[in-house]
Amino acid sequence: MQEASASMGRVLTEDQVDDYLRDGWLSPFDLLTADEVAAARLALEDFEASCGGDLGPVYRSGSHMLLPWVDDLMRHPRLLDAVEELIGPDLLCWNSIFWIKEANSASYVGWHQDYEYWGLDDDRLVSVWIALSSASVEAGCMSVIPGSQRHSISHRDTYAANNLLSRGQELEIDPSEHDPVSMPLSPGQVSFHNVRTAHGSGPNTTDDRRIGLSMHFMPTSARQTKVDWDAAALVRGIDDHGNFAHCPRPKIDMDRDTLPFFKKAAEAMREIIYADTPATE
Ligand SMILES: O=C(O)CCC(=O)C(=O)O
């Protein structure tokens, strides 16, 4: 199976690619126009209204399997050009996740390395975070520890109420002792970080919502080690490996044809994220 290939010309400089490979992050990158951001935010807020005002845990993740506009953003040619320059031409997108902090809310994201939880065996995976509103320092933008992609750091589960991570994950080090760098973004800008780069974010102290959409791209040779069946979208190039079921593309919002696949993928995701937690009664 083959998807569209790269457009002509580079979108990142060689220095930007070298910086990313050395430091494990790159930001900001201009992606969407003001009109495109406004349209995406409106589409999200319409979807939230149709869900009763809040996406909840079910629709926060994997909505590219249900909403054509999210699937289209995941295949944005300029975004894929940048990702291709970072990790190569044959690309799967493993997941998409909304990261929403309401205005003046205490929600935060504990410092963590995603590689420890996702069961994927390829540490080239690059996470893209698209700002659909202002993600300033005051709004609780993401910060990273440069170079942390070279080491595994121990984590603990806190299940803290305001931590947006499923298990309330937290690094067992003090990030402030490791020269963290903030990645503020204006609406429509994007940041990139490696799957092992330690990252986290603080509360939103502004009067607007902080809305981000993350997407997680990996080479088609990647494998899932925690469950036998997992899904990913083939967004560019050729998949000669067949390690993931390819996500169907929704034609309309809440497409009934793709809903069963979405549910199966969500179940697999739950199993992956909680795979190594102690059993509870
Ligand atoms: O939205 C945030 O602050 C954190 C997002 C995140 O953890 C990620 O995109 O991997």
The ligand as a Gaussian input file, in Angstrom:
#p B3LYP/6-31G(d) Opt

LIG

0 1
 O        0.238000      19.260000      25.994000
 C        1.173000      19.108000      26.771000
 O        1.495000      19.983000      27.556000
 C        1.958000      17.820000      26.757000
 C        1.766000      17.023000      25.501000
 C        2.539000      15.755000      25.453000
 O        2.867000      15.168000      26.457000
 C        2.913000      15.232000      24.151000
 O        2.514000      15.777000      23.119000
 O        3.655000      14.207000      24.101000

